[in-house]
């Protein structure tokens, strides 16, 4: 991913975040990768206003039954570790994703010059090789972090 010696800068889609932060199963390794001491994180998550708002909205879904305090705790496990791109913009060509709701993640990945977009979404995974950043599954990221 990163060849600069710095931790790779990664865009994580909302479903990956929910799995890593709420279910703490196999994807918890991704959370631990950004929560290492600030001087030595294994990855740096990248967010935009849109991706952060989508994540916040998802935490409110009734199926998760999270109180406001629990939602705040989850956000505190993520947002302080993120690099924020205020208004992602780029002159680079951005391929169109079949699902318009996925497009902001692609735009953020390209505009931020991220090393990778981590997703389980088949529409985004189908775009592998069409942008400079890698598009990888959570499992691929975990294998690289091991």
N, C-alpha and C positions, 0 to 999 in steps of 0.2 A: 504494500500500500504506500506508505510514506518512505521516501528515499532520502529525506533530509536529516534523519536522526531525531526529529521531533515526533511526538505522538501523532498518529494519523488523525486528520480532521474528518469526522463522519457525520452524515445526515442519517438519522434513524426515523423510519416511518412510525406513525402512531401505534400501529398494532405491535410492532417490535417493542416500543416503549411500554405499552400496557403489559405485555407479557413479562418483560424484564423487571418492571417495578411492582406489579400487583400480584403476580403468580409466583415469583421468586424461584421457579423451577430451573430448568436447564438454561434459560436465557438470563438468569441472575448474574452469570459471568460477565455479561455485557455491562450491567450496572456497576459491578465491582471494577471493571476496567476504567470507567471514568471517575470513580470515587476514590481511587488511590490518592495518596497525598498529592497535593497540588503540584509539587515539583516533579512528580513522576507518574502522571496518569498514562495509561496505555492508549487511550483514545480521548479525543476532545469532541464532544457532541456539538453540532451546529444547529441553531434554530433561527427562525424568522418569526415575525409577528404572527403570520398565518399558521405556521406549524405549531407554535406554542399555543395559540388559541384553539386549534383543533384538538390538541392533547388535553387542554383544560376542559373543553366541552365534553370530550370522551370520558373524563373522570366523573362527570355528572350523570352518566347513563344510569338509569335505575338498576340495570342488571348487576352493577358493581356495588350498589348500596353503600357508597362511601359517604360519611358525614363530611361537613365542610372542614372540620379539623383533620380528618383523615386525608382529604384531598390536598390540604395545605402541606401535610407531612410528605405526601408523594411528590408534590412539586418541589419541596425542599431537598428531596433526594436527587433531583435532576437539574432544575434551572440554574442553581448557583455554579454548576460545573460547565455550563454551556458557553460557547462563543455565539454572540448574537449578531446576525446580519440584519440591519435595520430595514432596508428596503431592497431586497435582491433584484438586481438588474444586470443584464449582460448583453453584449453585442454578439455573443457566440450563438450559433444555431442551436435551437432547442427542439428536439424531436417531439412530436405530439404524442401524448399518452392517450390510450383509448378511454380511460376514465379521467374526466376533467378534474376530479378531486385529488388525483395523484400528481397533476401537473406542477403545483407549487413545490413539491418535494424535489422534482426534477430541476426546476428553475433554481431553487436554493442550492442544490448540489453543484450546478454549473456556475452560478454567480459567485459562490463562495470559493470556487476552485477546490472543493472538497476532494479528499482522497477516495471516498467511497460513499455510496448510498446503500444502506442496509435495509432490506425489505423481504417480505415473504409474498408480496403482491405479484401475481403472474404478469399483469400488464406492465409493471415497471421492470421486472426481470427480463421480459421480452425485448427490452431496449438495450441489453448488454452490448457493448461494443459500439454504440451509437453516440456515446459521449466520452470525454477524456477520463472521467472518474470511473472506477469500477462500480458495478451494481452487483451486490452479493447478498446471499441469504444470511440470516442470523447464525445458522450452523457454520457457514464458511468463516464468518468473523470469529466465532468462538474457537474454531480450529486454529486460526492464525494467532489468536491471543494465547493459546496454550503453550 
